[in-house]
């Protein structure tokens, strides 16, 4: 583990005074209002709150998918907010994994090709074997040649989890990962997500409406009206 940041040797993700405003017919609208947070290496953090609280906006900023109106973000030693779009894209490819509610699989690619894609984009030589191992880990080797339209919702999310973990990310961002799944399937997917998170030591930042899911994380951040109003921590780790 790097200790180059002496003050925060275990901080993998840091946000300082993040704000996000957008224009609306009524004038400027504040979606995020001076949000600061620190996430430690290997930690699992849930972000919860009502619709419109700013959860997904915060996640997008932390992941470098969008830029704040003001404030700063660091991922490891890199300041995301000091990078241009190409720089943020390169950092995401190297350090970040994503699991979305709507899966975001490419319809024209098979399951294993979807998992191979982020490796191929970064020029990894062993994309095929690494993707196959990831597909095996999520229990989908028999379905590896199937296209997304041939997979169930739970299977699609397993492919998405394999794709997220195959790049060995420093941080995995998950935005309502069970939102399109029934309760039983969602629980199985979340069990897999937490198991892979524990096995790899990846840091997990999770947006969810599901408090039962949030309570499986080390820490819960409660958002309201664009601010983190309070947080709670588990007394014991995993």
C-alpha positions, 0 to 999 in steps of 0.5 A, a space after each residue: 500500500 502506498 503511503 505517499 499521502 502521509 496524512 491519509 495513507 489509507 485514503 483511496 478516495 477523497 472529496 473536498 467541498 463538492 458542489 454541482 449546479 445546473 441551470 433550470 427554467 427557474 434559475 440555477 439549481 443546486 444538486 450537490 452542496 459542499 459535500 466532503 468525504 473520505 473513503 479508505 482502502 478496502 472500505 464499503 460505503 453506501 450512499 442512501 437518500 430519497 430520489 433527488 437527494 444527489 446520490 447518483 450525481 455524487 457517484 458520477 463526480 467521484 467516478 470522474 464521469 462528470 465534473 463538479 461546479 466547484 470542489 476537488 476530488 482525489 482518487 489515490 494520488 491523482 486529482 481527478 478534478 485537475 484532469 481533462 476528459 481524456 485524463 479522466 477516461 484514462 484514470 477510470 480505465 485504470 482504477 475504476 469499475 462500474 456496476 449500473 442498474 441497467 447493466 450497460 452491456 453491449 447487445 452485439 457482444 457475447 457475455 465473455 466479449 463484454 467482460 473482455 472489452 475494458 481489458 482490450 481498450 487498455 491493450 491488455 495482452 491476456 484479455 481472453 483468459 482473464 475474462 474467462 476467469 472472471 466469468 467463471 468466478 460469477 458462475 456463468 461459464 456455461 453462458 459465456 457465448 450467450 448475448 445479453 438478450 439471451 440472459 436473465 436480468 440476474 445473469 446480465 448483472 453477473 456479467 456486469 460484475 465480472 466486467 467491473 472486477 476484471 480490471 482489478 479496480 481500486 474502487 468499484 462504483 455501484 449505482 442501484 445494482 439491484 434496481 432492475 432485479 427481483 428480491 431473490 435475484 437481487 440478494 444473490 447478486 449482492 452476495 456475489 458483489 460483496 464476496 468479490 469485493 472481500 476477495 479482491 480488497 477492492 473499495 466499494 462505493 454503493 448508491 442504493 434505496 435499499 437500507 437492508 443492502 446499505 447496512 451490509 456496508 461498513 459505513 452509510 452516508 445519508 443524503 438529503 437535498 444535496 448534502 450528507 446529513 449524517 453517517 453511521 458505521 458498523 461496529 465490526 467489519 466483515 
